[in-house]
C-alpha cells in the first residue's frame, strides 16, 4: 500500500512538472527540477527527486550533469542506462542546435556572444581544450574546431598548425577560445604569450585575430575587451615595421 501511495505521489508531481513546462517553459524551473523532469523521460514511474538532487550534488550544476559520462551517471541510485542516454542526448542536441543556429550567419561580434555560444559545452570540461572559430571576411562562421587538448595545467598549442588550418578553411579572421578547468578565467603568463604569438603569426598572413576568450565557471575573460589584441597588433607593427629597409 505504501508503495502504491509513493507511486501516486510521484506521478502527481510529474504531472505538475509537465503542466508548469507547458505553461511557461523552463523559466521558473530550478536545475534540480530540470534534471528530474528529464529523468522522467527514461523512467515511467517513481519519484526521481532524490536522484536529481544526488546528480546535481555529484556533478555540480545542470551542465555538469548533462555532460557527465554514462558510467558515472548510472552509479547514482535511480538513474539507469536509459536515463543516462536521454541526458546525453539532450546535451548533444543542445550543442548541435547552437552550432546550427550560428553556422553560416553573421557572427555576433562580441565576447559575450562567443561565451553564450560555447560555455554550455566547455565550462565543465576537466581538461583544457583549445578551440578555434574560423570566420569569413563578413565574420560569418565557417566552422569551429577543437585543435588541442591538454592537462589541467595547460595545453600545447602550435600557431603554425592554426594558421595552416585557417588557410585550408579560407578564413579571413579567427577567434580563439579555451577553458580553465579551475573555474578562474584569468589569463596566465603563458596565455598572454600564446595570444601574442598567435596574433603575430596570423598577422604575417593578413589574417585578423578578433579575440581570445577564456571560459571559466560561468564567467569569462576576453583579450579583446581588455585591449590586449589591439596592443599585440601595435607591438607587431612597431617591431616589424622597423625591420623594413628605407629606400
C-alpha beads as a LAMMPS data file, in Angstrom:
LAMMPS data file: protein, C-alpha beads

247 atoms
246 bonds

1 atom types
1 bond types

-500.0 500.0 xlo xhi
-500.0 500.0 ylo yhi
-500.0 500.0 zlo zhi

Masses

1 110.0

Atoms # bond

1 1 1 0.000 0.000 0.000
2 1 1 2.844 2.345 0.897
3 1 1 4.485 1.596 -2.455
4 1 1 1.280 2.439 -4.343
5 1 1 0.935 5.688 -2.402
6 1 1 4.547 6.594 -3.191
7 1 1 3.966 5.946 -6.905
8 1 1 0.819 8.104 -6.903
9 1 1 2.666 10.997 -5.295
10 1 1 5.451 10.654 -7.854
11 1 1 3.015 10.611 -10.765
12 1 1 1.212 13.650 -9.390
13 1 1 4.479 15.539 -9.092
14 1 1 5.436 14.606 -12.673
15 1 1 2.109 15.889 -13.934
16 1 1 2.657 19.193 -12.137
17 1 1 6.096 19.496 -13.752
18 1 1 4.601 18.810 -17.187
19 1 1 1.890 21.419 -16.694
20 1 1 4.405 24.017 -15.495
21 1 1 6.554 23.372 -18.549
22 1 1 3.582 23.627 -20.928
23 1 1 2.560 26.961 -19.419
24 1 1 5.897 28.680 -19.038
25 1 1 8.741 26.525 -20.287
26 1 1 11.764 26.083 -18.028
27 1 1 11.919 29.718 -16.953
28 1 1 10.984 29.050 -13.318
29 1 1 12.450 25.560 -13.016
30 1 1 15.419 25.049 -10.713
31 1 1 18.334 22.957 -12.027
32 1 1 17.144 20.104 -9.821
33 1 1 13.660 20.250 -11.321
34 1 1 15.047 20.317 -14.889
35 1 1 17.109 17.187 -14.192
36 1 1 14.158 15.491 -12.517
37 1 1 11.942 16.333 -15.488
38 1 1 14.483 14.874 -17.917
39 1 1 14.853 11.721 -15.838
40 1 1 11.121 11.071 -16.169
41 1 1 11.677 10.507 -19.904
42 1 1 13.558 7.305 -19.134
43 1 1 11.713 6.173 -16.014
44 1 1 7.958 5.773 -16.403
45 1 1 7.153 5.595 -12.676
46 1 1 8.547 6.593 -9.311
47 1 1 9.840 9.666 -7.506
48 1 1 13.068 10.921 -9.099
49 1 1 13.598 13.986 -6.926
50 1 1 16.305 12.324 -4.811
51 1 1 18.113 11.015 -7.895
52 1 1 18.098 14.502 -9.443
53 1 1 19.345 16.047 -6.213
54 1 1 22.154 13.499 -5.902
55 1 1 23.204 14.000 -9.534
56 1 1 23.344 17.750 -9.031
57 1 1 25.396 17.307 -5.880
58 1 1 27.801 14.933 -7.628
59 1 1 28.351 16.939 -10.829
60 1 1 27.917 20.493 -9.560
61 1 1 25.362 22.007 -11.927
62 1 1 22.971 21.269 -14.772
63 1 1 25.661 21.394 -17.449
64 1 1 27.835 19.064 -15.393
65 1 1 25.022 16.507 -15.157
66 1 1 24.212 16.688 -18.867
67 1 1 27.851 16.235 -19.875
68 1 1 28.664 13.535 -17.302
69 1 1 29.819 10.128 -18.640
70 1 1 27.042 7.473 -18.598
71 1 1 29.133 5.146 -16.431
72 1 1 29.270 7.811 -13.721
73 1 1 25.613 8.779 -14.017
74 1 1 24.420 5.207 -13.578
75 1 1 26.241 4.934 -10.264
76 1 1 23.586 7.211 -8.799
77 1 1 20.618 5.376 -7.370
78 1 1 17.551 5.879 -9.561
79 1 1 19.483 6.676 -12.752
80 1 1 19.709 3.786 -15.191
81 1 1 21.224 3.396 -18.676
82 1 1 18.110 4.762 -20.362
83 1 1 18.139 7.898 -18.168
84 1 1 21.832 8.443 -18.931
85 1 1 21.132 8.042 -22.655
86 1 1 18.431 10.744 -22.593
87 1 1 20.608 13.154 -20.614
88 1 1 23.489 12.694 -23.063
89 1 1 21.112 13.133 -25.994
90 1 1 19.807 16.431 -24.634
91 1 1 23.365 17.668 -24.136
92 1 1 24.421 16.834 -27.683
93 1 1 21.218 18.174 -29.245
94 1 1 21.745 21.477 -27.411
95 1 1 25.295 21.702 -28.761
96 1 1 24.194 20.965 -32.314
97 1 1 21.359 23.480 -32.047
98 1 1 23.808 26.223 -31.039
99 1 1 26.174 25.332 -33.891
100 1 1 23.382 25.235 -36.470
101 1 1 21.960 28.496 -35.205
102 1 1 25.169 30.407 -35.830
103 1 1 26.710 28.477 -38.734
104 1 1 26.699 30.423 -41.995
105 1 1 25.239 33.515 -40.361
106 1 1 26.713 36.822 -39.300
107 1 1 28.915 36.164 -36.316
108 1 1 27.831 38.236 -33.322
109 1 1 30.996 40.223 -32.775
110 1 1 31.277 40.320 -29.011
111 1 1 32.948 38.288 -26.308
112 1 1 29.549 37.710 -24.700
113 1 1 28.266 36.135 -27.911
114 1 1 31.275 33.796 -28.010
115 1 1 30.730 32.862 -24.384
116 1 1 26.996 32.249 -24.900
117 1 1 27.779 30.055 -27.895
118 1 1 30.374 27.851 -26.213
119 1 1 30.077 27.916 -22.429
120 1 1 27.460 25.159 -22.399
121 1 1 29.894 22.677 -23.896
122 1 1 33.164 23.967 -22.430
123 1 1 32.710 25.271 -18.906
124 1 1 32.698 21.873 -17.151
125 1 1 35.459 20.135 -19.089
126 1 1 38.061 18.552 -16.830
127 1 1 40.931 19.179 -19.238
128 1 1 41.900 22.238 -21.203
129 1 1 40.560 22.340 -24.753
130 1 1 41.711 24.955 -27.265
131 1 1 39.084 25.771 -29.878
132 1 1 39.343 27.982 -32.954
133 1 1 36.439 29.701 -34.711
134 1 1 37.186 30.260 -38.396
135 1 1 35.327 33.223 -39.944
136 1 1 34.814 34.763 -43.383
137 1 1 35.561 38.386 -44.296
138 1 1 31.976 39.172 -43.306
139 1 1 32.534 37.466 -39.949
140 1 1 30.312 34.535 -40.881
141 1 1 31.222 31.333 -39.077
142 1 1 32.821 28.798 -41.417
143 1 1 33.480 26.167 -38.782
144 1 1 34.812 25.708 -35.273
145 1 1 37.343 23.052 -34.355
146 1 1 38.925 21.642 -31.215
147 1 1 42.580 21.697 -32.204
148 1 1 44.425 20.974 -28.966
149 1 1 43.782 19.279 -25.633
150 1 1 45.946 19.388 -22.571
151 1 1 46.230 18.635 -18.891
152 1 1 44.737 20.622 -16.047
153 1 1 47.801 22.866 -16.102
154 1 1 47.896 23.757 -19.770
155 1 1 47.930 22.617 -23.366
156 1 1 50.442 22.668 -26.188
157 1 1 49.204 24.964 -28.931
158 1 1 51.062 25.355 -32.228
159 1 1 50.499 28.641 -34.127
160 1 1 51.765 27.099 -37.371
161 1 1 49.040 24.432 -37.291
162 1 1 46.337 27.007 -36.579
163 1 1 47.463 29.234 -39.452
164 1 1 47.598 26.197 -41.749
165 1 1 44.000 25.312 -40.814
166 1 1 42.940 28.908 -41.402
167 1 1 44.380 28.847 -44.916
168 1 1 42.736 25.489 -45.550
169 1 1 39.348 26.899 -44.455
170 1 1 39.989 30.146 -46.373
171 1 1 39.316 32.038 -43.151
172 1 1 39.821 35.800 -43.022
173 1 1 39.600 36.112 -39.246
174 1 1 39.854 33.940 -36.148
175 1 1 38.557 33.742 -32.603
176 1 1 40.395 31.570 -30.092
177 1 1 38.619 30.003 -27.127
178 1 1 39.873 27.775 -24.371
179 1 1 38.673 26.769 -20.927
180 1 1 40.235 26.870 -17.481
181 1 1 39.100 23.767 -15.549
182 1 1 39.943 25.570 -12.296
183 1 1 36.978 27.860 -12.957
184 1 1 39.091 31.033 -12.865
185 1 1 39.267 32.566 -16.366
186 1 1 42.099 34.988 -15.550
187 1 1 44.884 34.568 -18.144
188 1 1 48.202 33.113 -17.105
189 1 1 51.529 34.486 -18.382
190 1 1 51.524 31.507 -20.795
191 1 1 48.093 32.555 -22.097
192 1 1 49.395 36.088 -22.653
193 1 1 52.465 34.901 -24.584
194 1 1 50.453 32.405 -26.619
195 1 1 47.892 35.013 -27.630
196 1 1 50.640 37.422 -28.689
197 1 1 52.322 34.684 -30.761
198 1 1 49.016 33.737 -32.397
199 1 1 48.195 37.340 -33.255
200 1 1 51.660 37.809 -34.765
201 1 1 51.539 34.539 -36.731
202 1 1 48.125 35.422 -38.176
203 1 1 49.249 38.960 -38.949
204 1 1 52.048 37.625 -41.165
205 1 1 49.387 36.167 -43.458
206 1 1 46.969 39.121 -43.131
207 1 1 44.539 37.049 -41.075
208 1 1 42.818 39.034 -38.354
209 1 1 42.509 37.752 -34.781
210 1 1 39.296 39.142 -33.310
211 1 1 39.534 37.755 -29.795
212 1 1 40.774 35.079 -27.429
213 1 1 38.147 34.147 -24.850
214 1 1 38.922 32.086 -21.759
215 1 1 35.903 30.316 -20.271
216 1 1 35.716 29.611 -16.560
217 1 1 32.911 28.799 -14.162
218 1 1 30.010 30.873 -15.544
219 1 1 32.372 33.748 -16.365
220 1 1 34.986 34.543 -18.954
221 1 1 37.959 36.720 -19.845
222 1 1 38.260 38.478 -23.215
223 1 1 41.628 39.631 -24.546
224 1 1 39.838 41.955 -26.978
225 1 1 37.717 43.572 -24.266
226 1 1 40.838 44.208 -22.196
227 1 1 42.615 45.835 -25.141
228 1 1 45.265 43.103 -25.408
229 1 1 44.557 42.110 -29.040
230 1 1 44.968 45.696 -30.171
231 1 1 48.142 46.016 -28.106
232 1 1 49.665 42.892 -29.665
233 1 1 48.886 44.198 -33.159
234 1 1 50.539 47.520 -32.317
235 1 1 53.606 45.723 -30.914
236 1 1 53.847 43.656 -34.095
237 1 1 53.680 46.724 -36.330
238 1 1 56.251 48.617 -34.259
239 1 1 58.617 45.649 -34.134
240 1 1 58.482 44.525 -37.743
241 1 1 57.991 47.867 -39.450
242 1 1 61.383 48.864 -38.128
243 1 1 62.881 45.913 -39.999
244 1 1 61.702 47.210 -43.392
245 1 1 64.613 48.980 -45.109
246 1 1 64.132 52.543 -46.241
247 1 1 64.589 53.367 -49.944

Bonds

1 1 1 2
2 1 2 3
3 1 3 4
4 1 4 5
5 1 5 6
6 1 6 7
7 1 7 8
8 1 8 9
9 1 9 10
10 1 10 11
11 1 11 12
12 1 12 13
13 1 13 14
14 1 14 15
15 1 15 16
16 1 16 17
17 1 17 18
18 1 18 19
19 1 19 20
20 1 20 21
21 1 21 22
22 1 22 23
23 1 23 24
24 1 24 25
25 1 25 26
26 1 26 27
27 1 27 28
28 1 28 29
29 1 29 30
30 1 30 31
31 1 31 32
32 1 32 33
33 1 33 34
34 1 34 35
35 1 35 36
36 1 36 37
37 1 37 38
38 1 38 39
39 1 39 40
40 1 40 41
41 1 41 42
42 1 42 43
43 1 43 44
44 1 44 45
45 1 45 46
46 1 46 47
47 1 47 48
48 1 48 49
49 1 49 50
50 1 50 51
51 1 51 52
52 1 52 53
53 1 53 54
54 1 54 55
55 1 55 56
56 1 56 57
57 1 57 58
58 1 58 59
59 1 59 60
60 1 60 61
61 1 61 62
62 1 62 63
63 1 63 64
64 1 64 65
65 1 65 66
66 1 66 67
67 1 67 68
68 1 68 69
69 1 69 70
70 1 70 71
71 1 71 72
72 1 72 73
73 1 73 74
74 1 74 75
75 1 75 76
76 1 76 77
77 1 77 78
78 1 78 79
79 1 79 80
80 1 80 81
81 1 81 82
82 1 82 83
83 1 83 84
84 1 84 85
85 1 85 86
86 1 86 87
87 1 87 88
88 1 88 89
89 1 89 90
90 1 90 91
91 1 91 92
92 1 92 93
93 1 93 94
94 1 94 95
95 1 95 96
96 1 96 97
97 1 97 98
98 1 98 99
99 1 99 100
100 1 100 101
101 1 101 102
102 1 102 103
103 1 103 104
104 1 104 105
105 1 105 106
106 1 106 107
107 1 107 108
108 1 108 109
109 1 109 110
110 1 110 111
111 1 111 112
112 1 112 113
113 1 113 114
114 1 114 115
115 1 115 116
116 1 116 117
117 1 117 118
118 1 118 119
119 1 119 120
120 1 120 121
121 1 121 122
122 1 122 123
123 1 123 124
124 1 124 125
125 1 125 126
126 1 126 127
127 1 127 128
128 1 128 129
129 1 129 130
130 1 130 131
131 1 131 132
132 1 132 133
133 1 133 134
134 1 134 135
135 1 135 136
136 1 136 137
137 1 137 138
138 1 138 139
139 1 139 140
140 1 140 141
141 1 141 142
142 1 142 143
143 1 143 144
144 1 144 145
145 1 145 146
146 1 146 147
147 1 147 148
148 1 148 149
149 1 149 150
150 1 150 151
151 1 151 152
152 1 152 153
153 1 153 154
154 1 154 155
155 1 155 156
156 1 156 157
157 1 157 158
158 1 158 159
159 1 159 160
160 1 160 161
161 1 161 162
162 1 162 163
163 1 163 164
164 1 164 165
165 1 165 166
166 1 166 167
167 1 167 168
168 1 168 169
169 1 169 170
170 1 170 171
171 1 171 172
172 1 172 173
173 1 173 174
174 1 174 175
175 1 175 176
176 1 176 177
177 1 177 178
178 1 178 179
179 1 179 180
180 1 180 181
181 1 181 182
182 1 182 183
183 1 183 184
184 1 184 185
185 1 185 186
186 1 186 187
187 1 187 188
188 1 188 189
189 1 189 190
190 1 190 191
191 1 191 192
192 1 192 193
193 1 193 194
194 1 194 195
195 1 195 196
196 1 196 197
197 1 197 198
198 1 198 199
199 1 199 200
200 1 200 201
201 1 201 202
202 1 202 203
203 1 203 204
204 1 204 205
205 1 205 206
206 1 206 207
207 1 207 208
208 1 208 209
209 1 209 210
210 1 210 211
211 1 211 212
212 1 212 213
213 1 213 214
214 1 214 215
215 1 215 216
216 1 216 217
217 1 217 218
218 1 218 219
219 1 219 220
220 1 220 221
221 1 221 222
222 1 222 223
223 1 223 224
224 1 224 225
225 1 225 226
226 1 226 227
227 1 227 228
228 1 228 229
229 1 229 230
230 1 230 231
231 1 231 232
232 1 232 233
233 1 233 234
234 1 234 235
235 1 235 236
236 1 236 237
237 1 237 238
238 1 238 239
239 1 239 240
240 1 240 241
241 1 241 242
242 1 242 243
243 1 243 244
244 1 244 245
245 1 245 246
246 1 246 247
